[in-house]
Amino acid sequence: MIRDLSLGNLMIVSDLHGNAYDFRQILKLYKQLKKSGKADYLVFLGDLIHAYPGKQKDESLEMVLQLLEMGANKPESDIICLLGNHEFVHIYHIALQKGTLEFTTWFENRIRQNREIIIRFFASMPLMIRTKGGVLINHTGASDRYGVDEEFNLQWLKNYPTSVQFQRHLENITQFNPQIGAEFMSTKEGDYLWDVFMNGNERQYGESYLQMVDNLLDLMSQDRLESPLKTLVSGHIGVNYGAENIGEHQLRICTSTGCLRDLEKKLLLISTTQEYQNSTELLKNCKELF
């Protein structure tokens, strides 16, 4: 699912990971910016959920329920939540583990009574946003799979998740079952989406990652050749000082988990109509959360 925006200003934040203190600050700041005409949409770049042990109290569920109450992702809403890898795993019953850390069980235990509502909200999350001015916005960044697999083309991405043939995750939406996740991972769609959502960007691919960014921008520009996408904004990986350029065409921001300290946390304010020629121009529009 791809969301195209052609009017207004975006306040973009990323990777809250259950930090309700930052979440409340974001809502407060967005309210102020919207009142002053500086922001029209609040965009969460994914990974709303799953606190890292010892970082802060995990209020993932409380944040998700508040966003549901606020009508996030409804067509008329000014709050857009993109899909992150930590939400993705719950849709498809995948047990997520990083080293010795296991993320899925705690959240699944908490949503047991209203799992269907939560999962349908996650499934409503777009993969990406494209602005009229040529900015592509997603959670994970680029991958070695974009533009390579003919089956997973732009039209497939636009139709996701309805294009995914595997349906057991929805047929069993009320109860988490890791066996369903294992079955999904054995499908072509599961293999593709895992690589798209779980890769480590330049930390995994090295210098070749910069070409992958260009490939993604080209792929997502195929139906708008008169106004191609020039820059990519993502989260997904921690940034000590809140924002950094990844080559010439990608800006990575970090608004919560992944920054050295609160004063380093950054958000991004951009216009949907303005053309930003490179990631340095985007970086100039980063602001402190606190």
C-alpha positions in Angstrom: 0.0 0.0 0.0 1.5 3.3 -1.1 0.1 6.7 0.1 0.5 9.7 -2.1 0.4 13.2 -0.5 0.3 16.3 -2.6 -0.7 19.0 -0.1 0.4 20.2 3.3 3.4 19.9 5.6 4.5 16.7 7.3 5.9 16.2 10.9 7.8 12.9 10.7 8.9 10.8 13.7 10.3 7.3 14.0 11.1 4.3 16.2 9.3 5.1 19.5 9.4 1.4 20.6 6.8 1.8 23.4 8.1 5.1 24.8 4.9 6.8 25.9 6.9 9.8 27.3 8.2 10.6 23.8 4.8 9.8 22.3 3.1 12.4 24.5 5.7 15.0 23.6 5.2 14.3 19.9 1.4 14.7 20.2 1.9 17.9 22.2 4.4 19.4 19.7 2.3 18.3 16.7 -0.8 20.1 18.2 1.3 23.3 18.5 2.7 23.0 15.0 -0.7 22.3 13.5 -2.2 25.3 15.3 0.5 27.6 13.9 0.1 26.2 10.4 3.5 24.5 10.3 2.3 20.9 10.2 -0.8 19.3 8.6 0.1 15.6 9.0 1.8 13.6 11.7 3.7 10.6 10.3 5.0 7.8 12.4 7.6 5.9 10.4 7.0 2.5 12.1 8.2 0.5 15.1 5.8 2.1 17.5 6.0 -1.1 19.6 8.4 -3.3 21.5 10.5 -1.5 24.1 14.0 -2.7 24.6 14.6 -4.2 28.1 16.0 -1.7 30.5 15.3 1.3 28.3 11.9 2.4 29.6 8.5 1.1 30.6 6.8 -0.6 27.6 3.6 1.2 26.9 3.3 -0.1 23.3 -0.3 -1.2 23.7 -1.4 2.1 25.3 0.0 4.1 22.5 -1.6 1.9 19.8 -5.0 2.1 21.5 -4.7 5.9 21.7 -3.9 6.1 18.0 -6.9 3.9 17.2 -9.1 6.2 19.3 -7.7 9.2 17.4 -8.6 7.5 14.1 -5.1 7.1 12.8 -4.8 5.8 9.2 -8.5 6.4 8.4 -8.9 8.2 5.0 -9.9 11.5 6.7 -7.2 11.3 9.4 -4.2 13.6 9.7 -2.2 10.9 11.5 -0.5 8.3 9.4 1.3 5.3 10.8 3.7 3.4 8.4 4.4 -0.3 8.8 7.6 -1.1 10.6 9.3 -4.5 11.0 8.1 -4.8 14.7 4.5 -4.4 13.6 5.0 -6.6 10.5 5.9 -9.7 12.6 2.6 -9.6 14.5 0.5 -9.5 11.3 2.1 -12.8 10.1 2.5 -14.6 13.4 6.3 -14.4 13.3 8.4 -14.7 16.5 10.9 -11.8 16.4 14.2 -12.3 18.1 17.4 -10.3 18.0 20.2 -12.1 19.7 19.0 -13.0 23.2 16.1 -10.5 23.0 12.6 -11.9 22.2 10.1 -9.2 21.4 6.9 -10.9 20.3 5.6 -12.7 23.4 5.1 -9.8 25.8 3.0 -7.8 23.3 1.0 -10.8 22.2 0.1 -11.6 25.8 -1.1 -8.0 26.3 -3.3 -7.9 23.1 -4.8 -11.3 23.6 -8.3 -10.0 24.3 -8.4 -7.6 21.4 -5.8 -9.0 18.9 -8.0 -8.7 15.9 -8.5 -5.0 16.3 -4.8 -4.4 16.8 -3.7 -6.6 13.9 -6.2 -5.0 11.5 -4.8 -1.6 12.5 -1.2 -2.9 11.7 -2.5 -4.3 8.4 -3.8 -0.8 7.5 -0.4 0.7 7.8 1.0 1.9 4.4 4.4 0.6 3.3 5.5 4.0 2.0 4.5 7.6 1.4 5.4 9.6 -1.7 5.2 13.3 -1.8 4.4 15.5 -4.8 7.8 17.1 -4.4 9.7 13.9 -4.7 10.3 12.5 -1.3 9.9 8.8 -0.6 9.2 7.9 3.1 9.3 4.4 4.6 10.5 2.6 7.7 13.3 0.3 6.7 15.1 2.1 3.8 16.2 0.3 0.7 16.9 -3.4 0.1 18.7 -5.6 -2.4 15.2 -6.9 -3.4 13.6 -3.7 -4.7 13.5 -3.5 -8.5 15.1 -7.0 -8.9 12.2 -9.4 -8.6 9.8 -8.8 -11.5 6.9 -10.4 -9.6 7.3 -7.8 -6.8 6.9 -4.7 -8.9 5.5 -1.3 -8.2 1.9 -2.5 -8.8 2.4 -5.4 -6.3 3.7 -2.9 -3.7 0.7 -0.6 -4.3 -1.7 -3.5 -3.8 0.0 -4.9 -0.7 -1.4 -6.5 1.5 -4.3 -7.6 -0.7 -1.8 -9.0 -3.2 -0.4 -11.4 -0.7 -1.8 -14.9 -1.5 -1.1 -16.3 2.0 -4.2 -15.8 4.1 -3.8 -18.0 7.2 -2.6 -15.1 9.2 -6.1 -13.5 8.8 -8.1 -16.7 9.1 -6.4 -17.1 12.5 -6.3 -13.4 13.4 -7.6 -13.7 17.0 -4.8 -16.0 18.3 -1.0 -15.9 17.7 0.4 -19.1 16.3 4.1 -19.3 15.4 3.4 -22.2 13.1 1.5 -19.8 10.8 4.6 -17.6 10.8 6.8 -20.5 9.8 4.5 -21.4 6.9 4.4 -17.8 5.7 8.2 -17.5 5.7 8.4 -20.5 3.4 6.4 -18.6 0.7 7.8 -16.3 -1.9 6.0 -13.4 -0.4 7.3 -14.1 3.1 10.8 -14.5 1.9 10.6 -11.2 0.0 8.9 -9.2 2.8 11.4 -10.5 5.4 14.3 -9.2 3.3 12.6 -5.9 2.8 11.7 -5.3 6.4 14.6 -6.9 8.3 17.7 -5.9 6.4 20.5 -3.8 8.0 20.9 -1.2 5.2 24.5 -0.1 4.8 25.6 -2.0 7.9 24.6 -5.2 6.0 25.4 -4.3 2.4 28.3 -1.9 2.7 28.9 0.6 -0.1 26.6 -1.3 -2.5 23.7 -0.1 -0.4 23.8 3.4 -2.0 22.9 1.8 -5.3 20.0 0.1 -3.7 18.7 3.4 -2.5 18.8 4.7 -6.1 17.1 1.4 -7.3 14.2 1.9 -4.8 13.7 5.6 -5.9 13.7 4.5 -9.5 11.2 1.7 -8.9 8.8 4.0 -7.0 9.1 6.6 -9.7 7.9 4.3 -12.6 4.4 5.8 -12.7 5.5 9.4 -12.2 8.4 9.9 -14.6 7.6 13.6 -14.9 8.3 14.1 -11.2 10.7 11.4 -10.1 11.5 10.7 -6.4 14.8 12.1 -5.5 15.3 11.5 -1.8 14.4 8.8 0.8 13.5 9.3 4.5 13.6 6.3 6.8 14.1 5.2 10.4 14.7 1.6 11.5 18.3 1.9 12.6 19.5 3.9 15.7 21.2 7.3 15.1 23.3 8.6 18.0 22.6 12.2 17.3 19.0 11.8 15.9 19.6 12.3 12.2 22.2 11.4 9.6 22.8 11.3 5.8 23.2 7.9 4.2 24.9 8.9 1.0 23.4 11.7 -1.1 19.8 10.5 -1.3 18.8 9.0 2.1 18.1 10.7 5.4 17.7 8.6 8.5 16.0 10.0 11.5 15.6 8.7 15.1 13.0 10.3 17.4 13.2 8.0 20.4 14.9 4.6 20.9 18.4 4.6 19.3 19.5 8.1 20.2 22.2 8.7 22.8 20.0 10.9 25.0 16.8 12.9 25.0 18.3 16.1 23.7 19.5 14.3 20.5 16.1 13.1 19.5 15.0 14.5 16.1 11.9 15.0 14.0 11.6 16.1 10.4 9.4 18.9 9.1 9.0 18.9 5.3 6.5 20.2 2.7 4.8 17.7 0.4 5.2 20.1 -2.5 8.8 21.2 -2.1 11.6 19.5 -4.1 14.5 18.5 -2.0 17.5 17.7 -4.2 19.5 15.6 -1.7 19.6 14.4 1.9 21.6 17.4 3.1 18.6 19.7 2.2 16.3 17.4 4.2 18.7 17.3 7.1 18.4 21.1 7.4 14.7 20.6 8.2 15.3 18.3 11.3 14.3 19.7 14.6 14.8 18.6 18.2 12.0 16.8 19.9 12.8 18.4 23.3 
